[in-house]
């Protein structure tokens, strides 16, 4: 019996507690990440009793808890479901698409974007306005919200540079993208229809 295997039972509560606090990244805490990898099946069994699924992506270096599908609503929700505004959803979709382009065309591991690049990427999809300052403020607020949700991380020592976190790939999956693209098409139609009248 290895010492690593012998020490795992005490680590289980710490790993589960850390996962309840939010997304766990390999690079942020190597020791905790290694404990999670060693205890994956025990953590999965433990959280399953609470109606949760453990999602681990070793290649991307993140893990998180997700509520199991509960069509009857019999279980209380331990992981909060966040209602996102259209603007925040749009930003997440565009960040996910940018991540896809980045992974396809770059050998780098981290996607870094400036605040201006993010704002420019999103503003293309917003209705034209005579108040440019208000739109920039709104986009700044949305960037802060996306940071709070854990999809962007401000780079240390950089005032306006962000790393796009790889968790966005798990959150914004192909189905989510497809559904949002349909909503975006409706949104564009409503904007052009609104301009005609």
BELJO-V58447 format. One record per residue. N is the residue number from 1. PHI is phi in whole degrees, 0 to 359 (NA if undefined). BURIAL is + if it has 24 or more other C-alpha atoms within 12 Angstrom, else -. Layout:
N_PHI_BURIAL, N_PHI_BURIAL
This chain:
1_NA_-, 2_282_-, 3_293_-, 4_297_-, 5_294_-, 6_294_-, 7_270_-, 8_295_+, 9_302_-, 10_289_-, 11_281_+, 12_305_+, 13_300_-, 14_294_-, 15_294_+, 16_296_+, 17_299_-, 18_298_+, 19_294_+, 20_293_+, 21_279_-, 22_141_+, 23_298_+, 24_255_+, 25_250_+, 26_301_+, 27_290_-, 28_284_-, 29_209_-, 30_301_-, 31_295_-, 32_294_+, 33_299_+, 34_296_+, 35_297_+, 36_299_+, 37_298_+, 38_295_+, 39_257_+, 40_310_+, 41_293_-, 42_293_-, 43_296_+, 44_300_+, 45_296_-, 46_296_-, 47_285_+, 48_298_-, 49_298_-, 50_268_+, 51_79_-, 52_238_+, 53_251_+, 54_266_+, 55_250_+, 56_234_+, 57_239_-, 58_294_-, 59_294_-, 60_269_-, 61_80_+, 62_216_+, 63_211_+, 64_202_+, 65_258_+, 66_223_+, 67_294_+, 68_288_+, 69_298_-, 70_221_-, 71_300_-, 72_276_-, 73_69_-, 74_284_-, 75_261_-, 76_291_-, 77_274_-, 78_272_-, 79_257_-, 80_297_-, 81_268_-, 82_260_-, 83_276_-, 84_259_-, 85_288_-, 86_302_-, 87_299_+, 88_292_+, 89_300_+, 90_301_+, 91_298_+, 92_297_+, 93_298_+, 94_292_+, 95_295_+, 96_295_+, 97_294_+, 98_296_+, 99_297_+, 100_298_-, 101_299_-, 102_298_-, 103_295_-, 104_285_-, 105_252_-, 106_230_-, 107_264_-, 108_290_-, 109_267_-, 110_246_-, 111_270_+, 112_249_+, 113_228_+, 114_276_-, 115_299_+, 116_296_-, 117_299_+, 118_295_+, 119_298_+, 120_296_-, 121_300_+, 122_277_+, 123_298_+, 124_302_-, 125_267_+, 126_268_+, 127_296_-, 128_296_-, 129_217_-, 130_280_-, 131_257_-, 132_298_-, 133_297_-, 134_296_-, 135_295_-, 136_297_+, 137_296_-, 138_298_-, 139_294_+, 140_298_+, 141_297_-, 142_292_+, 143_298_+, 144_299_+, 145_296_+, 146_295_+, 147_295_+, 148_301_-, 149_286_+, 150_94_+, 151_263_+, 152_231_+, 153_227_+, 154_291_+, 155_284_-, 156_293_-, 157_81_-, 158_245_-, 159_281_-, 160_227_-, 161_240_-, 162_229_+, 163_266_+, 164_277_+, 165_284_+, 166_293_+, 167_300_+, 168_301_+, 169_292_+, 170_282_+, 171_284_+, 172_259_+, 173_272_-, 174_300_-, 175_295_-, 176_300_-, 177_299_+, 178_298_-, 179_296_-, 180_290_+, 181_301_-, 182_295_-, 183_295_-, 184_294_+, 185_297_-, 186_298_-, 187_297_-, 188_298_-, 189_300_-, 190_293_-, 191_291_-, 192_291_-, 193_296_-, 194_292_-, 195_286_-, 196_285_-, 197_278_-
